[in-house]
Every structure is written in C-alpha cells, then in structure tokens.
Amino acid sequence: MGRRGKFKPKPTIPGSDDPRGMGALIPQFIEWSRVKGYAEATLESREKFLRYFAQWLDTRGITRPQEVNRPMLERFQRYVFHYRKADGRPLANNSQLAHILPVIAFYRWLTKSNFILANPAADLDIPRKVKTLPRQVLTAQEMEKVFQQFNISEPLGLRDRAIFEMFYSSGIRRGELSKLKILDVDAERGVLFLKETKGWKDRTVPIGERALAWLEKYLREVRPSLVVPPDDGTLFLSKDGHPLTPGALTDMGAAYITAANIGKQGACHIFRHTMATLMLEGGADIRYIQQMLGHESLNTTEIYTRVSIRGLQEVFKKTHPGANLRRKPPPRDPERLEKLEEEENTEEEKEALLSALIAEGAKEAAPPPPPTPDGKRKRNLARRLLGSRLKLLPGEVVRPRKTSGNRKKKEKKKKE
C-alpha cells in the first residue's frame, strides 16, 4: 500500500526544450553539485533561486545563459535589491545573497564546463553578509505559555508537543528533526544521534528527560496510527504518513507562538535560540553550547553572549552606584540555597510525570491577558492552521465552519 497524499510536481524551467537553454543546463548543474557532495538543502536552495533567475530572464525574452552579460546580471541584482515582499518590506541582505550566489556558482560551472567562453559573473560585486543577532528569544515562562497551547487530547496535538519539546530540549535544526529516525534516539543514554547535518557532519546531542517522556508517549499512542507501510522508521510523521517537511514544521511553530499571544514572533529556530541563551544564562560554558548547536566556529556561537544580557545586568546593578533606586535587599540565606541545590528531583512513573508537567506548566505560565481584537485575530489565524490541535482557552468557543452551497450539494450527492 502506497503512502497517502500527493506532492505537487515542480513547474518546468523556461528553455527546457533547448539543449543549450536554462531549463536543460540548470538540472545538469544541480546534478554536478550532487556528485561533488553538496548537501541536499544546498541543492534545493540553488535550484529554487536559479528557477527565479530563469523566470526573470524569460520575461525579458532570454532562455539561454549565453545571452546573458555583465550589465544584465547587475540589472538582476538591482531588481533583487528593490524587490518588495507582500508586507512592503525589502529583502534582507542575506536573502539578497541567497538569490545571487547560486547564479554566480552556476556561471562559474558553465565556464569550467565550456558552455560559455567568458564568465559574466566574475568579480560581480555582491551585498555584504550581515551578522545579525537572533530577533526573538523567549523566557522560560513564555516557553511554558507556548506549551500550554498544545491540545494533547488530540493525537496530532500530542505529536506536536513531542516535536517542540524536542526542539526546546536539544536545540536541533528543523531539517535535522525532520530526518530523525526512531533508532537515532537513545533513551537510556539520553542522547540523539544526528547524521549528515549542516556541513555533512554527524554529531551527538543530549536530550532531557522531559522531552523523552513526551516522545515515548507519542511513540506509544500516536505514531502507530500514522504509519503507512512500508515503514522507513522516520520518527515524526504527518497525518498522511509522510515525513514532516521543514516548511510544515515552520508553519506549526509560528502558529503555536502566535496563539500564545506573548508579543513575540518566531518559529522553529526561536526554540534553538532560547535553549542556547537560557543555558548560557544558567552558567553553561560556551564551548558546550557550541557542541550542542553544531557550530564549526566559536565565533558563530558568540552571538548568544550578546543576546544574554542577564549577566551584564547583574554586574551593572552590583557595581554602578546609580543602578538601583532602592537599597539592596538583604543577602539570601546560604544554607538554604545549599539545601535547594543538593535536593534531587525524584520522578514518578511516566504517566504521573507527564500529568505533573502539565500542571506545572499551567502554573508557571502567566495568566492569559484579556482578549483584544488583535489577540482574537491571531488566535483565529493559528486555529485555521492547527484546528483541534490548538488547546481552547477558558471560555473560548469555536464556531463550526460554514459550508458553501456547492459543498452541501456534493455532500448530498455522496449520501444518495
């Protein structure tokens, strides 16, 4: 029995019927990149942005890369710079680079393969790559409020809770989670084995007992109903039995964060940023955080030292004479702090643990603010995507969707 659901085929690239056209040469370039060992995510990105470039050329009556010259590439670069998204905002510098770098690599390959004599993209001035800080980082209380949005009485809601508990616990990327297999989880040792991650590197990361408890519940109660033979062992499945795509994970994460109404936006990566920042504020060495995140250079991980301002605030309050309006509070009892640190958190059976976590999360989460028109709108948008997976707020009522006249007629015919 085959898998449920169908994937839409990609539209053809202009010039596919011409052996020297863009439609014939772009697939050859992608295949060459695959042979050279580039990651699948890189290949998908290159193909996506080269399709955009080919469509831009097609609107100007050009289907062959040999007809492109340097002024034309600079014109495309200006088009990308002045392009505006649906919300009216321009593309960020790194997004502009994502459009231009595949074109440069494509023309470099065309020159080496003797499809063209001279490379018009050589020495093309490109936008400077900007190293930005993570836009949003959640606090532990805000994270608990997000987890209160999952309706765990629904199978897919329970699956989603296990997914985002794993994001929060391990800080892995969405592409890494979508490729996880059941055998990649070692519950006894409390680790995940990630294969061929960014940069074609394998790595092992720890995962917390809380995330493992939700994962075991998902594997026991939900996954068997989602599997469609043959089972390839993919850990998280969609309702159709397919592996979850990174895009679907992004939509889910954004919807749950929107529904939480915490005044911050984000998706899967915000869980990664939050994990790293909270660990750093908790006293973790930055080298261990680098290992967890899979960063090759420590410079990449150091952005979290700029995001984590709590340590700087503490030093500022202790040393700056004008930092505090009131007198300093009396010092805490060191003996009591020592006892609290030495206490060990003993755990009950899995079901009792999960019940305690739900209660604890409900207690830690801040009380919901009074509903505002904007808050209601965001809840409605999140519910459109998540449906019954989104937990109802106290007093919240969901109206049944209205069906059109044509749909009613179709349903009536089916009954007949």
N, C-alpha and C positions, 0 to 999 in steps of 0.2 A: 504493500500500500504506500502510495507516494505521500509527500508532505502536503498539508492543506495550504491554500493560498497561492497566489502567483506574484512574481516580481515583474514590474513593467520593463520591457526592453528599452535600451538607451536609443535615442534618436540618432540617425546616421549623420556622420560628419560631412559637411559640404565638400564635394570633389571626390567622392568615394569611387565613382566610375572611371576616374582618370588615374592611371598608374603613377603619374607624377604629381597628383593632386594632394591636398591636405588630408582628405579622407583616407587615402591609401598610405601616406607616409607617417601619419601620427600613430596608427596601430603598430607599424614597424618600429618606431622609436620606443613605444611602450614595451614591446617585446624585447628589444635590445636592453632596455633598462632592467627588465625582469631577469634576463640572463646574467647581467652584471651584478645581481644580488641586491638590488634596491628593495626596500621594504614595500609591502603591499599598499600601505597607507600613502607612501610617496608616489607610487604608480597611479593610484586613484586620483590623487591631487593633481598630478601632472596631466592626466587625461582630461579631467574636469576643466582645468583652466586653458588647456590647448583647444578644447571644444569652444569655449567662449571666444578665444582668439580667432579660430577658423570661422565662426559665425559673424564676428565683426568684419573680417575680410570679405566674407560672402556678400554682405550688404553693400560693399563697395565694388562688387563685381570681380573679386580676386579669389581664385580657388587653388592656385599653385604657389608654393613657397618661393619659387624662383623669381616671381614677380614682385616680391617684397624688397624694399630698400630701406636704408637707414632713416630717412625722413618719415617714412610710413610707420616704422616702429616707434619713433619719437611721438608721432601723432597718436598712436595707440596708448602710449604711456600718458599723454595728456588727457586722453579720453578716460582712462582709469582714474587719474587724479581728480577730474571734475565730475566723475560719476557720483550720483546721489542715491542712497538707499530709499526704501519705501517711507521711512520716517524723516527723510530730508537730510540725514547726516551723511558726510563723506566717508569714504573707506579709510580705515586707519592705515598708517604707514606699512605695517606688517601685512595687511590684506592686499595693499598695492604690490608689495613684493611677491606675494603668493601668485598674483596674476602675471607678473613679468618674468620671474626667474625660470618657470617652465619654458617660456618662449626662448629665452637665452640658451638654455640647455638643448632645446630642440634644434636651434640653428647651429649650435656647436656640433651636434651629431650629424646634421645634414652636410656640413663642411667636411668632416672627417670621413664620411661615407661617400664623398664625391658626388652628391646630388646637386650641390651648388659649388661654384668656384670660389666665391668670397663670402665671408660671414658678415652680414649687415648688422648683427647684434654684438659684434666685437667692440669692446670699450664703450658699451652703452651705459650712460650714467643712470644709476638706479637709486631709489629712495634709501635713505639711511635707516637701518634697522633700529627700532626704538625698544629699549628695555624698560617695560612698564611694570609697576607694582600690581599685585592682584587687586582687582577693583573692590571686591567684597570679601570679607571674612566674617564668619558667624561666631558668636559666643557660644559657650556650652548651653546656656539657657535657650538661646534662639534655635540651636540644633535640636534640643528636646521638643521645642514647639513644632518644628518641621516634622519630627517623627510622630507627633500626635495627629497628623493629617492622614495617616495610612489607615484604611479600613481593613483590619486584619481578619475580620469575619468573612471577607471575600477572598477566594483563592488567589486572585491576581494582586489584591492588596497586600496579602501576606508575602507573595513573591517580591513585590516592590519594596516592602520593609526589609527583607533579607538583602536585597540588592544594595540599598542605600546605607544600611548598617555596615555592609562590607566596604563601601566607598569610604565611610567615615572612619572605620577602624584601620584600614590598611593604606588608604591614600592612593590606591592604584588608579590608572587612567581608564577612561570608558572603553577604549579599544582593547585594553588588557582584560577588562572584566568580560567583555562580550566573547572573548576567545577562550575563557576558562573552561576546563573540563572537570568532571567530578573527581577524577584521580589527581588533579592538581591541588586539591585541598587535603592537607594532613591535619586532621582534627586533634590527634593525640599530641603532636608536637606544637600545634597552634601556629602553623605556617601555611603560606600559599606559594606554589612554585609557578612563576611566570616565565613562559617560553617565548623567545624571539620577540622581546619588547622593542621599544624605540632604540634604534642603533643595532638591531639584531643581537641583543644581549639577553641572556637568561639571568633571572635573579630570584631570590627567596625573600619574602617579607613576612613579618609576624601578623597575626590577626587575633583580635581579642575574643575572650570567652563569650561576651555578649553577642557579637556578630555570629560566632559559631553556633550559638543556641538558636538564633533565628534561622540560620542556614539549615541546620538539622531539621527544624520544624518544616521548612519549605520542602526539603528533600523527601520527608516522610509523608506530608499531607497534600502537596500541590503538584510537584513535578511528575509523578506517575500519571496524572490525568492530562498532562500537556504533551507527553512523549508520543511521537508518531514513528512507528518502525520504518526503516532501521534506526535504532538509537545510536548516535555517534558519541554520546557521553557529554554533550555540551551542558554546562551547569545550568544556565538560565535560559529558558525558552519562552517564546511568545505564545499567545493563545492558539496560534496556528501550528505550533510545533517547530517553528524556525528559531535559530539563534537570534537573540535580540541584537539589533543593529546599533552602532554608536549614536545615530540620529534619533532613534526611538528612546534611548536612554536620556539623551539631552532633553527631549520634549517632556518626558516624565519628570525629570529632576526640576525643570523650570516650572512645571505646573504645580508640584508639591510646595515649592518655595513660595510661589505666588499665592497659593491657597493659605499659607501660614500667616500672610499679611504682616511680615516683620519689617517692611520698609526696605528690603534689600532684594536684589535680583541676582540670578545665577542659575547654574545647572550642575552637572556632574563635577566640574572642576572646583566648584566652591567647597565641596566636601574635602577635596585634596588640600586646598589652601588652608582650610580650617584645621584639619588634622595636623599639618606641619606647624602652623602658628601656635596652636594650643600646646603641642609637645615642646616647642621652643620656650614658651612661657612657663611650662611646667618644669623646666630645668634640663631638658634633653640636650646632649651635645649635638652641634650642627652636623658633625660627620655621620652620626647615626641617622639623622633626618635625611641627609644626602643619600645614604644607602637605601633607605626606605623608598624614597621618591625615584630612585634610579637615575639620578643626575650624574653625568660624567665629570662635570667640573663643579667644584665647591662654589664658584662664583655664581652659578645658577641658583644654588640653594640659599645664598646670602641675601636674596631679596626678602626672605622671611624675617631676617634680623631687622630689616627696615619696616616691615609690616608690624612686627611685635613690638609695640611701644610701651607695654606694661612695665618692663624692667627699667626703661628710661624714666618713666613717670615716678617709680618708686625712689630712684636715686635723686630725681629732681625735688620730690617732696621732703626727702631727708636732708638735702644739702642746701637748698635755696631758702633764704630767710623769708622771702615773700610768697612762698608757695602755698602756705596754709593760713586760712583765715582764722581758724580756731586753734586752741592749744592742742598739742599732740596727745592722743589717747594714752592711758596707762599701758605699759607693756603687758603682753599676754603671759599667762602662767606657763613657764617652760615645761613643768612636769606634766601638765595636762596635754600639751602639744605632743610630748614624747609618747604618752599613752595612746593618743589617737593615731600616731604614726605606726606604732607597734601592733595595733589591732589588725587582725586578719579578717577579710570578708568571706565568711563561710557561706557556701551556696547549697541550696536545696536541689531537688530533682529538677529536670529541665522544664517541665510544665510549670512548676511552682516559681522557678526563676523568671520565666517569661511573664507570668502574672505580676510578679513583683516589679519587673522592669516597666511594665505598662503603667502600673500605679505610681511608680517613682517618676516616670516621665511626665505623667499628668500633673503631679505635684510640683515638679520643677518648672514646668512650662508656665510662662506668665499667663494670667487670665486673659481671655480674648477681649480686645478692645471693642467698644460699642460699634456696631456696624455703620459704615459710611457708604455713600454711593459708590465711591471708588473701590472700597473693600468688597462690596457686593459684586461689582463688575468683575474684579479679579477672581473671586470665588466661582462665578459663573463660567469664566473662561477656563479655569482649571477643571471644573466639573465636565465641561464639554469633552475634554481630552480623556480624563480619568474615569468618568462615570461613577459607578458604585464603589470603585477603589478608594475614592476620597471619603474620609470619615465625616459624618454630619456633625455640625456644631450644635450645642444645646439650643433647642427651639427652632433650628433650621428645618425648613420644609422644602422638598424638591417636587416641583410640579411636573407631571408627565408631559413628555414632548408631544406637540400637536402633529398629527399626521395629515399630509396633504390629501386632496380628493383622489388624485391618481393612485396614491399608495393604498388608500382604502379600497378602491376598485380592484387593485391587484390582489390584495388580501382576500377579498370576497370571492374572486375567481378561483383562488387556490383552495378555498374551503369547499366550493362547489365541485 
